[in-house]
Amino acid sequence: MNTTVNEHGLNEIMEFLANNHKSGKLFTRDMLRAWASEAEFQLSEGNQATIEISARSSVHGYTQEYRISDDGLE
């Protein structure tokens, strides 16, 4: 069974990136889908659905990880 990131999950990713990534709100839908693909890959490896912002791309200067909620997956 393949678990995918749904619309709610894409909105979670968008909010996380807007608040924590140096590019802010400059992410297109295709870019959000690419981030979602990373979370889906993590799931396929038996991990939680997470995405990560590198320290150099983070507004905080350190690596940040975000786990997509169960509501964001189907």
N, CA, C, O and CB atoms as a CASP TS submission, in Angstrom:
PFRMAT TS
TARGET T0000
AUTHOR 0000-0000-0000
METHOD Language model
MODEL 1
PARENT N/A
ATOM      1  N   MET     1       0.842  -1.180   0.000  1.00  0.00           N
ATOM      2  CA  MET     1       0.000   0.000   0.000  1.00  0.00           C
ATOM      3  C   MET     1       0.888   1.246   0.000  1.00  0.00           C
ATOM      4  O   MET     1       1.788   1.371   0.831  1.00  0.00           O
ATOM      5  CB  MET     1      -0.958  -0.003   1.222  1.00  0.00           C
ATOM      6  N   ASN     2       0.637   2.150  -0.918  1.00  0.00           N
ATOM      7  CA  ASN     2       1.399   3.395  -1.016  1.00  0.00           C
ATOM      8  C   ASN     2       0.665   4.519  -0.318  1.00  0.00           C
ATOM      9  O   ASN     2      -0.506   4.782  -0.592  1.00  0.00           O
ATOM     10  CB  ASN     2       1.658   3.764  -2.483  1.00  0.00           C
ATOM     11  N   THR     3       1.358   5.170   0.577  1.00  0.00           N
ATOM     12  CA  THR     3       0.798   6.332   1.250  1.00  0.00           C
ATOM     13  C   THR     3       1.313   7.577   0.542  1.00  0.00           C
ATOM     14  O   THR     3       2.496   7.681   0.217  1.00  0.00           O
ATOM     15  CB  THR     3       1.170   6.348   2.770  1.00  0.00           C
ATOM     16  N   THR     4       0.404   8.516   0.311  1.00  0.00           N
ATOM     17  CA  THR     4       0.782   9.746  -0.386  1.00  0.00           C
ATOM     18  C   THR     4       0.403  10.967   0.450  1.00  0.00           C
ATOM     19  O   THR     4      -0.434  10.899   1.351  1.00  0.00           O
ATOM     20  CB  THR     4       0.107   9.815  -1.775  1.00  0.00           C
ATOM     21  N   VAL     5       1.040  12.066   0.123  1.00  0.00           N
ATOM     22  CA  VAL     5       0.734  13.348   0.764  1.00  0.00           C
ATOM     23  C   VAL     5      -0.473  13.943   0.040  1.00  0.00           C
ATOM     24  O   VAL     5      -0.465  14.098  -1.181  1.00  0.00           O
ATOM     25  CB  VAL     5       1.975  14.333   0.723  1.00  0.00           C
ATOM     26  N   ASN     6      -1.510  14.273   0.813  1.00  0.00           N
ATOM     27  CA  ASN     6      -2.725  14.842   0.221  1.00  0.00           C
ATOM     28  C   ASN     6      -2.678  16.375   0.262  1.00  0.00           C
ATOM     29  O   ASN     6      -1.654  16.963   0.611  1.00  0.00           O
ATOM     30  CB  ASN     6      -3.984  14.323   0.964  1.00  0.00           C
ATOM     31  N   GLU     7      -3.773  16.996  -0.090  1.00  0.00           N
ATOM     32  CA  GLU     7      -3.852  18.465  -0.147  1.00  0.00           C
ATOM     33  C   GLU     7      -3.559  19.097   1.210  1.00  0.00           C
ATOM     34  O   GLU     7      -2.861  20.107   1.297  1.00  0.00           O
ATOM     35  CB  GLU     7      -5.238  18.904  -0.634  1.00  0.00           C
ATOM     36  N   HIS     8      -4.097  18.495   2.262  1.00  0.00           N
ATOM     37  CA  HIS     8      -3.834  19.012   3.612  1.00  0.00           C
ATOM     38  C   HIS     8      -2.337  18.956   3.910  1.00  0.00           C
ATOM     39  O   HIS     8      -1.776  19.888   4.486  1.00  0.00           O
ATOM     40  CB  HIS     8      -4.628  18.202   4.677  1.00  0.00           C
ATOM     41  N   GLY     9      -1.696  17.859   3.514  1.00  0.00           N
ATOM     42  CA  GLY     9      -0.254  17.722   3.714  1.00  0.00           C
ATOM     43  C   GLY     9       0.539  18.752   2.931  1.00  0.00           C
ATOM     44  O   GLY     9       1.529  19.290   3.428  1.00  0.00           O
ATOM     45  N   LEU    10       0.104  19.030   1.696  1.00  0.00           N
ATOM     46  CA  LEU    10       0.776  20.063   0.899  1.00  0.00           C
ATOM     47  C   LEU    10       0.659  21.423   1.580  1.00  0.00           C
ATOM     48  O   LEU    10       1.602  22.214   1.558  1.00  0.00           O
ATOM     49  CB  LEU    10       0.180  20.126  -0.524  1.00  0.00           C
ATOM     50  N   ASN    11      -0.488  21.694   2.179  1.00  0.00           N
ATOM     51  CA  ASN    11      -0.675  22.957   2.902  1.00  0.00           C
ATOM     52  C   ASN    11       0.229  23.021   4.136  1.00  0.00           C
ATOM     53  O   ASN    11       0.756  24.083   4.468  1.00  0.00           O
ATOM     54  CB  ASN    11      -2.152  23.123   3.318  1.00  0.00           C
ATOM     55  N   GLU    12       0.407  21.886   4.811  1.00  0.00           N
ATOM     56  CA  GLU    12       1.317  21.838   5.957  1.00  0.00           C
ATOM     57  C   GLU    12       2.748  22.148   5.511  1.00  0.00           C
ATOM     58  O   GLU    12       3.453  22.926   6.155  1.00  0.00           O
ATOM     59  CB  GLU    12       1.256  20.451   6.645  1.00  0.00           C
ATOM     60  N   ILE    13       3.165  21.537   4.411  1.00  0.00           N
ATOM     61  CA  ILE    13       4.503  21.769   3.879  1.00  0.00           C
ATOM     62  C   ILE    13       4.672  23.245   3.524  1.00  0.00           C
ATOM     63  O   ILE    13       5.686  23.858   3.860  1.00  0.00           O
ATOM     64  CB  ILE    13       4.761  20.879   2.640  1.00  0.00           C
ATOM     65  N   MET    14       3.677  23.810   2.846  1.00  0.00           N
ATOM     66  CA  MET    14       3.734  25.217   2.448  1.00  0.00           C
ATOM     67  C   MET    14       3.899  26.113   3.674  1.00  0.00           C
ATOM     68  O   MET    14       4.723  27.028   3.665  1.00  0.00           O
ATOM     69  CB  MET    14       2.465  25.612   1.664  1.00  0.00           C
ATOM     70  N   GLU    15       3.130  25.861   4.715  1.00  0.00           N
ATOM     71  CA  GLU    15       3.203  26.682   5.927  1.00  0.00           C
ATOM     72  C   GLU    15       4.567  26.538   6.605  1.00  0.00           C
ATOM     73  O   GLU    15       5.162  27.527   7.032  1.00  0.00           O
ATOM     74  CB  GLU    15       2.080  26.290   6.908  1.00  0.00           C
ATOM     75  N   PHE    16       5.058  25.297   6.702  1.00  0.00           N
ATOM     76  CA  PHE    16       6.368  25.065   7.302  1.00  0.00           C
ATOM     77  C   PHE    16       7.461  25.805   6.535  1.00  0.00           C
ATOM     78  O   PHE    16       8.304  26.469   7.138  1.00  0.00           O
ATOM     79  CB  PHE    16       6.676  23.566   7.344  1.00  0.00           C
ATOM     80  N   LEU    17       7.447  25.691   5.211  1.00  0.00           N
ATOM     81  CA  LEU    17       8.456  26.356   4.399  1.00  0.00           C
ATOM     82  C   LEU    17       8.332  27.880   4.492  1.00  0.00           C
ATOM     83  O   LEU    17       9.340  28.581   4.581  1.00  0.00           O
ATOM     84  CB  LEU    17       8.338  25.907   2.944  1.00  0.00           C
ATOM     85  N   ALA    18       7.113  28.385   4.471  1.00  0.00           N
ATOM     86  CA  ALA    18       6.896  29.842   4.543  1.00  0.00           C
ATOM     87  C   ALA    18       7.466  30.425   5.834  1.00  0.00           C
ATOM     88  O   ALA    18       7.960  31.552   5.849  1.00  0.00           O
ATOM     89  CB  ALA    18       5.392  30.169   4.442  1.00  0.00           C
ATOM     90  N   ASN    19       7.394  29.657   6.905  1.00  0.00           N
ATOM     91  CA  ASN    19       7.854  30.142   8.204  1.00  0.00           C
ATOM     92  C   ASN    19       9.329  29.866   8.483  1.00  0.00           C
ATOM     93  O   ASN    19       9.913  30.479   9.376  1.00  0.00           O
ATOM     94  CB  ASN    19       7.031  29.526   9.282  1.00  0.00           C
ATOM     95  N   ASN    20       9.935  28.952   7.731  1.00  0.00           N
ATOM     96  CA  ASN    20      11.269  28.499   8.104  1.00  0.00           C
ATOM     97  C   ASN    20      12.313  28.492   6.991  1.00  0.00           C
ATOM     98  O   ASN    20      13.504  28.387   7.284  1.00  0.00           O
ATOM     99  CB  ASN    20      11.167  27.153   8.647  1.00  0.00           C
ATOM    100  N   HIS    21      11.917  28.598   5.745  1.00  0.00           N
ATOM    101  CA  HIS    21      12.855  28.550   4.624  1.00  0.00           C
ATOM    102  C   HIS    21      13.192  29.970   4.169  1.00  0.00           C
ATOM    103  O   HIS    21      12.328  30.847   4.161  1.00  0.00           O
ATOM    104  CB  HIS    21      12.266  27.726   3.447  1.00  0.00           C
ATOM    105  N   LYS    22      14.440  30.186   3.796  1.00  0.00           N
ATOM    106  CA  LYS    22      14.863  31.519   3.353  1.00  0.00           C
ATOM    107  C   LYS    22      14.075  32.017   2.147  1.00  0.00           C
ATOM    108  O   LYS    22      13.937  33.226   1.957  1.00  0.00           O
ATOM    109  CB  LYS    22      16.338  31.506   3.017  1.00  0.00           C
ATOM    110  N   SER    23      13.558  31.108   1.335  1.00  0.00           N
ATOM    111  CA  SER    23      12.769  31.508   0.163  1.00  0.00           C
ATOM    112  C   SER    23      11.347  31.889   0.526  1.00  0.00           C
ATOM    113  O   SER    23      10.596  32.360  -0.327  1.00  0.00           O
ATOM    114  CB  SER    23      12.745  30.392  -0.855  1.00  0.00           C
ATOM    115  N   GLY    24      10.970  31.692   1.774  1.00  0.00           N
ATOM    116  CA  GLY    24       9.644  32.101   2.239  1.00  0.00           C
ATOM    117  C   GLY    24       8.506  31.462   1.484  1.00  0.00           C
ATOM    118  O   GLY    24       8.386  30.238   1.446  1.00  0.00           O
ATOM    119  N   LYS    25       7.669  32.286   0.883  1.00  0.00           N
ATOM    120  CA  LYS    25       6.459  31.815   0.214  1.00  0.00           C
ATOM    121  C   LYS    25       6.638  31.673  -1.292  1.00  0.00           C
ATOM    122  O   LYS    25       5.652  31.658  -2.028  1.00  0.00           O
ATOM    123  CB  LYS    25       5.316  32.756   0.497  1.00  0.00           C
ATOM    124  N   LEU    26       7.861  31.569  -1.758  1.00  0.00           N
ATOM    125  CA  LEU    26       8.132  31.525  -3.195  1.00  0.00           C
ATOM    126  C   LEU    26       8.106  30.120  -3.772  1.00  0.00           C
ATOM    127  O   LEU    26       8.794  29.852  -4.757  1.00  0.00           O
ATOM    128  CB  LEU    26       9.462  32.147  -3.478  1.00  0.00           C
ATOM    129  N   PHE    27       7.337  29.221  -3.190  1.00  0.00           N
ATOM    130  CA  PHE    27       7.276  27.842  -3.660  1.00  0.00           C
ATOM    131  C   PHE    27       6.040  27.620  -4.520  1.00  0.00           C
ATOM    132  O   PHE    27       4.923  27.953  -4.124  1.00  0.00           O
ATOM    133  CB  PHE    27       7.279  26.872  -2.475  1.00  0.00           C
ATOM    134  N   THR    28       6.254  27.056  -5.697  1.00  0.00           N
ATOM    135  CA  THR    28       5.146  26.723  -6.595  1.00  0.00           C
ATOM    136  C   THR    28       4.545  25.387  -6.180  1.00  0.00           C
ATOM    137  O   THR    28       5.107  24.671  -5.351  1.00  0.00           O
ATOM    138  CB  THR    28       5.623  26.673  -8.076  1.00  0.00           C
ATOM    139  N   ARG    29       3.413  25.064  -6.756  1.00  0.00           N
ATOM    140  CA  ARG    29       2.784  23.773  -6.475  1.00  0.00           C
ATOM    141  C   ARG    29       3.714  22.620  -6.858  1.00  0.00           C
ATOM    142  O   ARG    29       3.806  21.634  -6.126  1.00  0.00           O
ATOM    143  CB  ARG    29       1.446  23.651  -7.231  1.00  0.00           C
ATOM    144  N   ASP    30       4.397  22.733  -7.985  1.00  0.00           N
ATOM    145  CA  ASP    30       5.339  21.685  -8.394  1.00  0.00           C
ATOM    146  C   ASP    30       6.461  21.527  -7.371  1.00  0.00           C
ATOM    147  O   ASP    30       6.895  20.412  -7.081  1.00  0.00           O
ATOM    148  CB  ASP    30       5.929  22.003  -9.778  1.00  0.00           C
ATOM    149  N   MET    31       6.919  22.633  -6.838  1.00  0.00           N
ATOM    150  CA  MET    31       7.967  22.569  -5.818  1.00  0.00           C
ATOM    151  C   MET    31       7.447  21.904  -4.545  1.00  0.00           C
ATOM    152  O   MET    31       8.157  21.119  -3.917  1.00  0.00           O
ATOM    153  CB  MET    31       8.495  23.979  -5.503  1.00  0.00           C
ATOM    154  N   LEU    32       6.219  22.215  -4.168  1.00  0.00           N
ATOM    155  CA  LEU    32       5.622  21.581  -2.988  1.00  0.00           C
ATOM    156  C   LEU    32       5.474  20.078  -3.207  1.00  0.00           C
ATOM    157  O   LEU    32       5.702  19.286  -2.292  1.00  0.00           O
ATOM    158  CB  LEU    32       4.249  22.211  -2.666  1.00  0.00           C
ATOM    159  N   ARG    33       5.088  19.686  -4.433  1.00  0.00           N
ATOM    160  CA  ARG    33       4.978  18.254  -4.752  1.00  0.00           C
ATOM    161  C   ARG    33       6.336  17.569  -4.637  1.00  0.00           C
ATOM    162  O   ARG    33       6.417  16.415  -4.216  1.00  0.00           O
ATOM    163  CB  ARG    33       4.404  18.056  -6.172  1.00  0.00           C
ATOM    164  N   ALA    34       7.410  18.280  -5.013  1.00  0.00           N
ATOM    165  CA  ALA    34       8.751  17.707  -4.880  1.00  0.00           C
ATOM    166  C   ALA    34       9.088  17.469  -3.404  1.00  0.00           C
ATOM    167  O   ALA    34       9.649  16.431  -3.051  1.00  0.00           O
ATOM    168  CB  ALA    34       9.804  18.637  -5.528  1.00  0.00           C
ATOM    169  N   TRP    35       8.748  18.424  -2.559  1.00  0.00           N
ATOM    170  CA  TRP    35       8.958  18.232  -1.120  1.00  0.00           C
ATOM    171  C   TRP    35       8.107  17.070  -0.624  1.00  0.00           C
ATOM    172  O   TRP    35       8.567  16.269   0.189  1.00  0.00           O
ATOM    173  CB  TRP    35       8.619  19.526  -0.334  1.00  0.00           C
ATOM    174  N   ALA    36       6.868  16.971  -1.107  1.00  0.00           N
ATOM    175  CA  ALA    36       5.989  15.866  -0.714  1.00  0.00           C
ATOM    176  C   ALA    36       6.580  14.524  -1.143  1.00  0.00           C
ATOM    177  O   ALA    36       6.455  13.530  -0.426  1.00  0.00           O
ATOM    178  CB  ALA    36       4.587  16.050  -1.328  1.00  0.00           C
ATOM    179  N   SER    37       7.216  14.495  -2.299  1.00  0.00           N
ATOM    180  CA  SER    37       7.851  13.258  -2.776  1.00  0.00           C
ATOM    181  C   SER    37       8.940  12.795  -1.821  1.00  0.00           C
ATOM    182  O   SER    37       9.136  11.596  -1.625  1.00  0.00           O
ATOM    183  CB  SER    37       8.441  13.461  -4.177  1.00  0.00           C
ATOM    184  N   GLU    38       9.640  13.743  -1.233  1.00  0.00           N
ATOM    185  CA  GLU    38      10.658  13.382  -0.243  1.00  0.00           C
ATOM    186  C   GLU    38      10.021  12.696   0.962  1.00  0.00           C
ATOM    187  O   GLU    38      10.543  11.700   1.465  1.00  0.00           O
ATOM    188  CB  GLU    38      11.437  14.629   0.209  1.00  0.00           C
ATOM    189  N   ALA    39       8.891  13.233   1.422  1.00  0.00           N
ATOM    190  CA  ALA    39       8.185  12.632   2.554  1.00  0.00           C
ATOM    191  C   ALA    39       7.659  11.248   2.177  1.00  0.00           C
ATOM    192  O   ALA    39       7.714  10.321   2.986  1.00  0.00           O
ATOM    193  CB  ALA    39       7.024  13.541   3.016  1.00  0.00           C
ATOM    194  N   GLU    40       7.154  11.106   0.967  1.00  0.00           N
ATOM    195  CA  GLU    40       6.651   9.808   0.504  1.00  0.00           C
ATOM    196  C   GLU    40       7.778   8.788   0.400  1.00  0.00           C
ATOM    197  O   GLU    40       7.578   7.609   0.691  1.00  0.00           O
ATOM    198  CB  GLU    40       5.952   9.957  -0.854  1.00  0.00           C
ATOM    199  N   PHE    41       8.962   9.234  -0.014  1.00  0.00           N
ATOM    200  CA  PHE    41      10.120   8.348  -0.047  1.00  0.00           C
ATOM    201  C   PHE    41      10.460   7.875   1.364  1.00  0.00           C
ATOM    202  O   PHE    41      10.728   6.693   1.581  1.00  0.00           O
ATOM    203  CB  PHE    41      11.331   9.060  -0.686  1.00  0.00           C
ATOM    204  N   GLN    42      10.448   8.795   2.315  1.00  0.00           N
ATOM    205  CA  GLN    42      10.719   8.411   3.705  1.00  0.00           C
ATOM    206  C   GLN    42       9.742   7.337   4.171  1.00  0.00           C
ATOM    207  O   GLN    42      10.132   6.377   4.835  1.00  0.00           O
ATOM    208  CB  GLN    42      10.637   9.639   4.631  1.00  0.00           C
ATOM    209  N   LEU    43       8.483   7.505   3.822  1.00  0.00           N
ATOM    210  CA  LEU    43       7.478   6.498   4.178  1.00  0.00           C
ATOM    211  C   LEU    43       7.796   5.148   3.544  1.00  0.00           C
ATOM    212  O   LEU    43       7.665   4.110   4.192  1.00  0.00           O
ATOM    213  CB  LEU    43       6.084   6.961   3.745  1.00  0.00           C
ATOM    214  N   SER    44       8.208   5.161   2.295  1.00  0.00           N
ATOM    215  CA  SER    44       8.502   3.909   1.587  1.00  0.00           C
ATOM    216  C   SER    44       9.698   3.180   2.207  1.00  0.00           C
ATOM    217  O   SER    44       9.845   1.968   2.045  1.00  0.00           O
ATOM    218  CB  SER    44       8.776   4.191   0.101  1.00  0.00           C
ATOM    219  N   GLU    45      10.545   3.923   2.913  1.00  0.00           N
ATOM    220  CA  GLU    45      11.706   3.346   3.592  1.00  0.00           C
ATOM    221  C   GLU    45      11.371   2.899   5.015  1.00  0.00           C
ATOM    222  O   GLU    45      12.246   2.414   5.733  1.00  0.00           O
ATOM    223  CB  GLU    45      12.848   4.355   3.623  1.00  0.00           C
ATOM    224  N   GLY    46      10.112   3.059   5.428  1.00  0.00           N
ATOM    225  CA  GLY    46       9.689   2.650   6.762  1.00  0.00           C
ATOM    226  C   GLY    46       9.860   3.732   7.820  1.00  0.00           C
ATOM    227  O   GLY    46       9.729   3.464   9.014  1.00  0.00           O
ATOM    228  N   ASN    47      10.151   4.943   7.385  1.00  0.00           N
ATOM    229  CA  ASN    47      10.318   6.074   8.301  1.00  0.00           C
ATOM    230  C   ASN    47       9.038   6.901   8.358  1.00  0.00           C
ATOM    231  O   ASN    47       8.074   6.625   7.643  1.00  0.00           O
ATOM    232  CB  ASN    47      11.507   6.959   7.865  1.00  0.00           C
ATOM    233  N   GLN    48       9.040   7.916   9.218  1.00  0.00           N
ATOM    234  CA  GLN    48       7.917   8.845   9.271  1.00  0.00           C
ATOM    235  C   GLN    48       7.967   9.770   8.065  1.00  0.00           C
ATOM    236  O   GLN    48       9.016   9.943   7.446  1.00  0.00           O
ATOM    237  CB  GLN    48       7.933   9.661  10.585  1.00  0.00           C
ATOM    238  N   ALA    49       6.825  10.361   7.737  1.00  0.00           N
ATOM    239  CA  ALA    49       6.724  11.279   6.593  1.00  0.00           C
ATOM    240  C   ALA    49       7.326  12.620   6.989  1.00  0.00           C
ATOM    241  O   ALA    49       6.643  13.483   7.541  1.00  0.00           O
ATOM    242  CB  ALA    49       5.235  11.453   6.130  1.00  0.00           C
ATOM    243  N   THR    50       8.610  12.784   6.699  1.00  0.00           N
ATOM    244  CA  THR    50       9.299  14.006   7.096  1.00  0.00           C
ATOM    245  C   THR    50       9.965  14.683   5.907  1.00  0.00           C
ATOM    246  O   THR    50      10.297  14.059   4.899  1.00  0.00           O
ATOM    247  CB  THR    50      10.335  13.702   8.167  1.00  0.00           C
ATOM    248  N   ILE    51      10.143  15.992   6.073  1.00  0.00           N
ATOM    249  CA  ILE    51      10.950  16.780   5.138  1.00  0.00           C
ATOM    250  C   ILE    51      11.969  17.531   5.982  1.00  0.00           C
ATOM    251  O   ILE    51      11.798  17.687   7.191  1.00  0.00           O
ATOM    252  CB  ILE    51      10.061  17.772   4.265  1.00  0.00           C
ATOM    253  N   GLU    52      13.034  17.996   5.328  1.00  0.00           N
ATOM    254  CA  GLU    52      14.099  18.657   6.055  1.00  0.00           C
ATOM    255  C   GLU    52      14.592  19.883   5.299  1.00  0.00           C
ATOM    256  O   GLU    52      14.766  19.853   4.080  1.00  0.00           O
ATOM    257  CB  GLU    52      15.248  17.690   6.307  1.00  0.00           C
ATOM    258  N   ILE    53      14.811  20.950   6.036  1.00  0.00           N
ATOM    259  CA  ILE    53      15.436  22.153   5.488  1.00  0.00           C
ATOM    260  C   ILE    53      16.875  22.158   5.994  1.00  0.00           C
ATOM    261  O   ILE    53      17.115  22.033   7.195  1.00  0.00           O
ATOM    262  CB  ILE    53      14.656  23.478   5.909  1.00  0.00           C
ATOM    263  N   SER    54      17.819  22.300   5.091  1.00  0.00           N
ATOM    264  CA  SER    54      19.227  22.336   5.492  1.00  0.00           C
ATOM    265  C   SER    54      19.509  23.605   6.286  1.00  0.00           C
ATOM    266  O   SER    54      18.775  24.589   6.189  1.00  0.00           O
ATOM    267  CB  SER    54      20.154  22.257   4.255  1.00  0.00           C
ATOM    268  N   ALA    55      20.572  23.571   7.065  1.00  0.00           N
ATOM    269  CA  ALA    55      20.953  24.723   7.880  1.00  0.00           C
ATOM    270  C   ALA    55      21.170  25.961   7.015  1.00  0.00           C
ATOM    271  O   ALA    55      20.793  27.065   7.408  1.00  0.00           O
ATOM    272  CB  ALA    55      22.221  24.413   8.681  1.00  0.00           C
ATOM    273  N   ARG    56      21.769  25.786   5.854  1.00  0.00           N
ATOM    274  CA  ARG    56      22.066  26.947   5.008  1.00  0.00           C
ATOM    275  C   ARG    56      20.800  27.561   4.389  1.00  0.00           C
ATOM    276  O   ARG    56      20.802  28.734   4.014  1.00  0.00           O
ATOM    277  CB  ARG    56      23.034  26.543   3.899  1.00  0.00           C
ATOM    278  N   SER    57      19.719  26.770   4.283  1.00  0.00           N
ATOM    279  CA  SER    57      18.469  27.276   3.710  1.00  0.00           C
ATOM    280  C   SER    57      17.462  27.723   4.766  1.00  0.00           C
ATOM    281  O   SER    57      16.440  28.329   4.445  1.00  0.00           O
ATOM    282  CB  SER    57      17.843  26.218   2.841  1.00  0.00           C
ATOM    283  N   SER    58      17.755  27.422   6.012  1.00  0.00           N
ATOM    284  CA  SER    58      16.848  27.748   7.107  1.00  0.00           C
ATOM    285  C   SER    58      17.038  29.184   7.572  1.00  0.00           C
ATOM    286  O   SER    58      18.169  29.663   7.656  1.00  0.00           O
ATOM    287  CB  SER    58      17.059  26.790   8.274  1.00  0.00           C
ATOM    288  N   VAL    59      15.953  29.869   7.871  1.00  0.00           N
ATOM    289  CA  VAL    59      16.041  31.226   8.411  1.00  0.00           C
ATOM    290  C   VAL    59      16.642  31.225   9.819  1.00  0.00           C
ATOM    291  O   VAL    59      17.070  32.266  10.316  1.00  0.00           O
ATOM    292  CB  VAL    59      14.652  31.879   8.433  1.00  0.00           C
ATOM    293  N   HIS    60      16.670  30.061  10.453  1.00  0.00           N
ATOM    294  CA  HIS    60      17.169  29.944  11.820  1.00  0.00           C
ATOM    295  C   HIS    60      18.647  29.554  11.876  1.00  0.00           C
ATOM    296  O   HIS    60      19.276  29.637  12.931  1.00  0.00           O
ATOM    297  CB  HIS    60      16.346  28.926  12.577  1.00  0.00           C
ATOM    298  N   GLY    61      19.201  29.125  10.726  1.00  0.00           N
ATOM    299  CA  GLY    61      20.610  28.782  10.689  1.00  0.00           C
ATOM    300  C   GLY    61      20.955  27.379  11.138  1.00  0.00           C
ATOM    301  O   GLY    61      22.131  27.051  11.297  1.00  0.00           O
ATOM    302  N   TYR    62      19.953  26.550  11.345  1.00  0.00           N
ATOM    303  CA  TYR    62      20.198  25.152  11.690  1.00  0.00           C
ATOM    304  C   TYR    62      19.212  24.270  10.935  1.00  0.00           C
ATOM    305  O   TYR    62      18.155  24.728  10.501  1.00  0.00           O
ATOM    306  CB  TYR    62      20.078  24.926  13.224  1.00  0.00           C
ATOM    307  N   THR    63      19.573  23.001  10.786  1.00  0.00           N
ATOM    308  CA  THR    63      18.722  22.055  10.075  1.00  0.00           C
ATOM    309  C   THR    63      17.395  21.912  10.804  1.00  0.00           C
ATOM    310  O   THR    63      17.349  21.799  12.029  1.00  0.00           O
ATOM    311  CB  THR    63      19.418  20.684   9.938  1.00  0.00           C
ATOM    312  N   GLN    64      16.314  21.920  10.026  1.00  0.00           N
ATOM    313  CA  GLN    64      14.978  21.772  10.605  1.00  0.00           C
ATOM    314  C   GLN    64      14.252  20.630   9.913  1.00  0.00           C
ATOM    315  O   GLN    64      14.330  20.472   8.695  1.00  0.00           O
ATOM    316  CB  GLN    64      14.167  23.088  10.483  1.00  0.00           C
ATOM    317  N   GLU    65      13.551  19.843  10.704  1.00  0.00           N
ATOM    318  CA  GLU    65      12.781  18.719  10.176  1.00  0.00           C
ATOM    319  C   GLU    65      11.315  18.922  10.529  1.00  0.00           C
ATOM    320  O   GLU    65      10.975  19.436  11.594  1.00  0.00           O
ATOM    321  CB  GLU    65      13.306  17.360  10.736  1.00  0.00           C
ATOM    322  N   TYR    66      10.466  18.506   9.613  1.00  0.00           N
ATOM    323  CA  TYR    66       9.023  18.617   9.843  1.00  0.00           C
ATOM    324  C   TYR    66       8.377  17.278   9.523  1.00  0.00           C
ATOM    325  O   TYR    66       8.652  16.686   8.479  1.00  0.00           O
ATOM    326  CB  TYR    66       8.395  19.760   8.979  1.00  0.00           C
ATOM    327  N   ARG    67       7.518  16.799  10.419  1.00  0.00           N
ATOM    328  CA  ARG    67       6.765  15.567  10.171  1.00  0.00           C
ATOM    329  C   ARG    67       5.342  15.921   9.777  1.00  0.00           C
ATOM    330  O   ARG    67       4.644  16.640  10.494  1.00  0.00           O
ATOM    331  CB  ARG    67       6.773  14.643  11.421  1.00  0.00           C
ATOM    332  N   ILE    68       4.925  15.414   8.641  1.00  0.00           N
ATOM    333  CA  ILE    68       3.565  15.659   8.145  1.00  0.00           C
ATOM    334  C   ILE    68       2.596  14.872   9.012  1.00  0.00           C
ATOM    335  O   ILE    68       2.827  13.702   9.315  1.00  0.00           O
ATOM    336  CB  ILE    68       3.420  15.257   6.633  1.00  0.00           C
ATOM    337  N   SER    69       1.512  15.523   9.408  1.00  0.00           N
ATOM    338  CA  SER    69       0.521  14.888  10.284  1.00  0.00           C
ATOM    339  C   SER    69      -0.214  13.757   9.550  1.00  0.00           C
ATOM    340  O   SER    69      -0.179  13.658   8.323  1.00  0.00           O
ATOM    341  CB  SER    69      -0.494  15.938  10.798  1.00  0.00           C
ATOM    342  N   ASP    70      -0.867  12.926  10.330  1.00  0.00           N
ATOM    343  CA  ASP    70      -1.660  11.839   9.747  1.00  0.00           C
ATOM    344  C   ASP    70      -2.762  12.385   8.850  1.00  0.00           C
ATOM    345  O   ASP    70      -3.125  11.748   7.861  1.00  0.00           O
ATOM    346  CB  ASP    70      -2.268  10.965  10.852  1.00  0.00           C
ATOM    347  N   ASP    71      -3.303  13.564   9.182  1.00  0.00           N
ATOM    348  CA  ASP    71      -4.337  14.188   8.362  1.00  0.00           C
ATOM    349  C   ASP    71      -3.796  14.591   6.981  1.00  0.00           C
ATOM    350  O   ASP    71      -4.564  14.748   6.031  1.00  0.00           O
ATOM    351  CB  ASP    71      -4.907  15.415   9.084  1.00  0.00           C
ATOM    352  N   GLY    72      -2.494  14.753   6.879  1.00  0.00           N
ATOM    353  CA  GLY    72      -1.862  15.157   5.636  1.00  0.00           C
ATOM    354  C   GLY    72      -1.479  13.995   4.736  1.00  0.00           C
ATOM    355  O   GLY    72      -0.849  14.186   3.696  1.00  0.00           O
ATOM    356  N   LEU    73      -1.863  12.781   5.141  1.00  0.00           N
ATOM    357  CA  LEU    73      -1.507  11.572   4.385  1.00  0.00           C
ATOM    358  C   LEU    73      -2.747  10.764   4.042  1.00  0.00           C
ATOM    359  O   LEU    73      -3.740  10.764   4.770  1.00  0.00           O
ATOM    360  CB  LEU    73      -0.520  10.705   5.183  1.00  0.00           C
ATOM    361  N   GLU    74      -2.658  10.072   2.907  1.00  0.00           N
ATOM    362  CA  GLU    74      -3.737   9.139   2.571  1.00  0.00           C
ATOM    363  C   GLU    74      -3.168   7.946   1.840  1.00  0.00           C
ATOM    364  O   GLU    74      -3.911   7.039   1.466  1.00  0.00           O
ATOM    365  CB  GLU    74      -4.822   9.825   1.715  1.00  0.00           C
TER
END
